[in-house]
């Protein structure tokens, strides 16, 4: 039977086991412990920010950020229509309305040129998403936000370590959020983080994260908060992951190079990822886009790969076609390119031979379909 290649899987090859066993041996297994502080400090240093506030998953990190930004019912927030649904859901959790903007074909990130037309008197902020590890155009987005008096929250769930002009994502906005789900570049199994340079905002984030309990008066709750705390065990895994983050990022860059070489003869059939502007993407997922066809053809290609023992995923559906957020807006890039995108296997367990096998299978599928 042919070995199956997974689209993603975690690598736990450092001190993860040692640190988790330390949590068990010392009984520090809940939401207090030395690893939480150590992980937050390591992540803040990595991103180049003053504060990092750990949460129990990436969605709660984003919701926590929006609560701390005082987002309320009736407010509007601009987001790209192509993203994971958590971006839109977190806005809705606050009773606010996500307003969708088309994306750029070159990156599938929010198109800055389309943002201003969507700004109204109700708009409070913009959530650019660094989709699949490629940074959004933060220079243009921040310029628009500054001109219009809006905050910016980076959704960096998929982009740990990505950079723009030498600055890491997570450091170029009012605040930013990350996910540490099992398939992410840094994982804690489930987990999230909010990063910021704003001292007052960091204080609010910590307050709301811990049920709203006053840090100086135990069991006194001045606000309605949330139980969004990370456990010491999760943080122990995260700290171990941070110790090998540079090696992991280098390995992903190497994978991308192997893919570019192996898929080079298919450029007439597919579009390969590339850096746009002064960015360093981190290839959370290596994406290709069919130059011809629609979702029917894309899905047929994916089925052929699956038959060859290769797991893939489609690019996220645009928010405006999903039942909770369906609308008849005009999003030509999202509507076309989201139908043609495929996530190829991207994880540190892959070998060069695996990449060549994937490329051969894809080439054969494109000939047939």
NORFEN-V822522 format. One record per residue. RES is the residue in three letters. PSI is psi in whole degrees, 0 to 359 (NA if undefined). NEAR is the number of other C-alpha atoms within 12 Angstrom. Layout:
BEGIN
RES & PSI & NEAR
RES & PSI & NEAR
END
This chain:
BEGIN
UNK & 136 & 6
UNK & 138 & 10
UNK & 135 & 13
UNK & 135 & 20
UNK & 119 & 29
UNK & 150 & 27
UNK & 332 & 33
UNK & 151 & 28
UNK & 149 & 24
UNK & 157 & 30
UNK & 120 & 31
UNK & 71 & 32
UNK & 5 & 19
UNK & 232 & 22
UNK & 17 & 21
UNK & 309 & 30
UNK & 316 & 22
UNK & 314 & 18
UNK & 322 & 31
UNK & 317 & 31
UNK & 327 & 19
UNK & 320 & 22
UNK & 316 & 27
UNK & 318 & 18
UNK & 331 & 13
UNK & 358 & 17
UNK & 13 & 17
UNK & 83 & 23
UNK & 352 & 24
UNK & 218 & 22
UNK & 18 & 26
UNK & 141 & 23
UNK & 163 & 27
UNK & 332 & 26
UNK & 332 & 35
UNK & 309 & 38
UNK & 316 & 25
UNK & 319 & 27
UNK & 315 & 39
UNK & 316 & 36
UNK & 320 & 26
UNK & 320 & 31
UNK & 320 & 42
UNK & 316 & 35
UNK & 318 & 22
UNK & 318 & 31
UNK & 344 & 36
UNK & 38 & 23
UNK & 167 & 30
UNK & 327 & 26
UNK & 141 & 36
UNK & 127 & 40
UNK & 113 & 50
UNK & 144 & 54
UNK & 175 & 44
UNK & 349 & 39
UNK & 173 & 36
UNK & 327 & 42
UNK & 318 & 37
UNK & 329 & 42
UNK & 316 & 46
UNK & 317 & 48
UNK & 316 & 44
UNK & 317 & 49
UNK & 316 & 51
UNK & 323 & 46
UNK & 315 & 33
UNK & 334 & 35
UNK & 3 & 33
UNK & 36 & 23
UNK & 134 & 32
UNK & 165 & 24
UNK & 138 & 20
UNK & 342 & 20
UNK & 162 & 28
UNK & 146 & 31
UNK & 132 & 43
UNK & 129 & 42
UNK & 160 & 48
UNK & 146 & 44
UNK & 337 & 47
UNK & 107 & 45
UNK & 172 & 39
UNK & 147 & 32
UNK & 340 & 29
UNK & 328 & 30
UNK & 312 & 46
UNK & 321 & 41
UNK & 319 & 28
UNK & 323 & 32
UNK & 315 & 42
UNK & 325 & 28
UNK & 329 & 24
UNK & 2 & 28
UNK & 5 & 21
UNK & 175 & 27
UNK & 123 & 30
UNK & 130 & 41
UNK & 123 & 41
UNK & 146 & 42
UNK & 143 & 40
UNK & 169 & 38
UNK & 168 & 37
UNK & 137 & 30
UNK & 330 & 28
UNK & 332 & 26
UNK & 345 & 39
UNK & 16 & 45
UNK & 165 & 43
UNK & 138 & 42
UNK & 109 & 38
UNK & 328 & 32
UNK & 342 & 19
UNK & 359 & 27
UNK & 311 & 36
UNK & 327 & 27
UNK & 341 & 18
UNK & 357 & 28
UNK & 131 & 29
UNK & 182 & 20
UNK & 343 & 16
UNK & 350 & 22
UNK & 129 & 33
UNK & 332 & 34
UNK & 178 & 44
UNK & 136 & 51
UNK & 93 & 53
UNK & 144 & 53
UNK & 127 & 47
UNK & 78 & 48
UNK & 130 & 45
UNK & 18 & 39
UNK & 2 & 43
UNK & 122 & 43
UNK & 142 & 47
UNK & 167 & 48
UNK & 80 & 39
UNK & 330 & 40
UNK & 313 & 23
UNK & 319 & 25
UNK & 315 & 37
UNK & 325 & 27
UNK & 318 & 22
UNK & 314 & 27
UNK & 317 & 29
UNK & 317 & 19
UNK & 324 & 14
UNK & 4 & 23
UNK & 40 & 20
UNK & 152 & 31
UNK & 163 & 33
UNK & 128 & 39
UNK & 115 & 48
UNK & 128 & 48
UNK & 96 & 54
UNK & 28 & 52
UNK & 328 & 50
UNK & 13 & 40
UNK & 34 & 40
UNK & 119 & 48
UNK & 353 & 43
UNK & 152 & 41
UNK & 153 & 34
UNK & 118 & 29
UNK & 40 & 19
UNK & 356 & 18
UNK & 130 & 24
UNK & 146 & 36
UNK & 149 & 49
UNK & 351 & 46
UNK & 7 & 39
UNK & 30 & 38
UNK & 181 & 39
UNK & 313 & 38
UNK & 171 & 44
UNK & 157 & 52
UNK & 148 & 52
UNK & 157 & 54
UNK & 145 & 42
UNK & 36 & 41
UNK & 165 & 28
UNK & 337 & 27
UNK & 5 & 28
UNK & 168 & 42
UNK & 318 & 44
UNK & 128 & 49
UNK & 148 & 40
UNK & 17 & 41
UNK & 290 & 30
UNK & 143 & 33
UNK & 165 & 41
UNK & 176 & 48
UNK & 144 & 55
UNK & 132 & 56
UNK & 146 & 50
UNK & 157 & 41
UNK & 1 & 25
UNK & 112 & 24
UNK & 315 & 18
UNK & 319 & 17
UNK & 318 & 28
UNK & 320 & 30
UNK & 318 & 28
UNK & 319 & 33
UNK & 316 & 44
UNK & 324 & 37
UNK & 308 & 32
UNK & 331 & 35
UNK & 324 & 39
UNK & 48 & 32
UNK & 7 & 24
UNK & 18 & 29
UNK & 132 & 24
UNK & 123 & 21
UNK & 343 & 18
UNK & 3 & 11
UNK & 95 & 11
UNK & 135 & 12
UNK & 19 & 13
UNK & 124 & 16
UNK & 98 & 18
UNK & 345 & 18
UNK & 164 & 19
UNK & 115 & 19
UNK & 195 & 25
UNK & 152 & 26
UNK & 81 & 25
UNK & 26 & 33
UNK & 145 & 37
UNK & 149 & 41
UNK & 159 & 34
UNK & 326 & 36
UNK & 315 & 39
UNK & 314 & 47
UNK & 327 & 49
UNK & 317 & 44
UNK & 317 & 41
UNK & 319 & 50
UNK & 317 & 38
UNK & 322 & 31
UNK & 322 & 37
UNK & 332 & 37
UNK & 341 & 24
UNK & 15 & 25
UNK & 320 & 31
UNK & 322 & 19
UNK & 320 & 20
UNK & 317 & 32
UNK & 321 & 32
UNK & 322 & 22
UNK & 323 & 26
UNK & 322 & 35
UNK & 322 & 30
UNK & 318 & 24
UNK & 316 & 32
UNK & 322 & 37
UNK & 320 & 24
UNK & 317 & 25
UNK & 313 & 38
UNK & 321 & 26
UNK & 315 & 18
UNK & 330 & 25
UNK & 4 & 32
UNK & 325 & 22
UNK & 1 & 17
UNK & 13 & 26
UNK & 337 & 23
UNK & 342 & 16
UNK & 331 & 24
UNK & 158 & 28
UNK & 128 & 26
UNK & 154 & 33
UNK & 152 & 37
UNK & 159 & 27
UNK & 134 & 24
UNK & 120 & 21
UNK & 198 & 20
UNK & 58 & 20
UNK & 160 & 27
UNK & 107 & 31
UNK & 161 & 39
UNK & 4 & 45
UNK & 56 & 45
UNK & 315 & 43
UNK & 136 & 40
UNK & 114 & 42
UNK & 143 & 39
UNK & 155 & 43
UNK & 131 & 38
UNK & 138 & 38
UNK & 338 & 25
UNK & 151 & 21
UNK & 190 & 22
UNK & 196 & 22
UNK & 330 & 25
UNK & 313 & 18
UNK & 317 & 25
UNK & 313 & 35
UNK & 327 & 27
UNK & 320 & 26
UNK & 316 & 39
UNK & 323 & 38
UNK & 321 & 25
UNK & 318 & 26
UNK & 319 & 35
UNK & 319 & 26
UNK & 333 & 22
UNK & 8 & 26
UNK & 25 & 23
UNK & 117 & 34
UNK & 136 & 28
UNK & 175 & 35
UNK & 150 & 30
UNK & 157 & 34
UNK & 152 & 34
UNK & 142 & 31
UNK & 143 & 29
UNK & 145 & 42
UNK & 325 & 35
UNK & 356 & 32
UNK & 354 & 24
UNK & 144 & 19
UNK & 317 & 12
UNK & 340 & 15
UNK & 17 & 23
UNK & 135 & 18
UNK & 167 & 17
UNK & 29 & 15
UNK & 168 & 20
UNK & 106 & 19
UNK & 72 & 28
UNK & 321 & 23
UNK & 312 & 28
UNK & 315 & 35
UNK & 324 & 30
UNK & 306 & 28
UNK & 332 & 38
UNK & 335 & 42
UNK & 344 & 31
UNK & 359 & 36
UNK & 141 & 44
UNK & 130 & 40
UNK & 117 & 36
UNK & 159 & 42
UNK & 131 & 41
UNK & 98 & 46
UNK & 168 & 38
UNK & 358 & 36
UNK & 356 & 23
UNK & 144 & 30
UNK & 169 & 21
UNK & 325 & 23
UNK & 323 & 16
UNK & 315 & 29
UNK & 319 & 33
UNK & 322 & 24
UNK & 317 & 28
UNK & 316 & 38
UNK & 319 & 31
UNK & 317 & 24
UNK & 318 & 31
UNK & 317 & 41
UNK & 317 & 27
UNK & 320 & 21
UNK & 318 & 27
UNK & 332 & 30
UNK & 325 & 16
UNK & 329 & 14
UNK & NA & 22
END
